[in-house]
Amino acid sequence: MFGYRDVGVNDKDIRRKAWQAVFMISGLFWLLVGSLVCWLI
């Protein structure tokens, strides 16, 4: 999943992965909210 060939941790790489995680979690959250709203209506 992640490239382990460079052991030196890249700051930009960490930031990019953090943004990917944030977008993924917020996307899942909005998907859950949307399905809940559709179920309630």
Buried (B, 14 or more C-beta within 10 A) or exposed (E): EEEEEEEEEEEEEEEEEEEEEEEEEEEEEEEEEEEEEEEEE
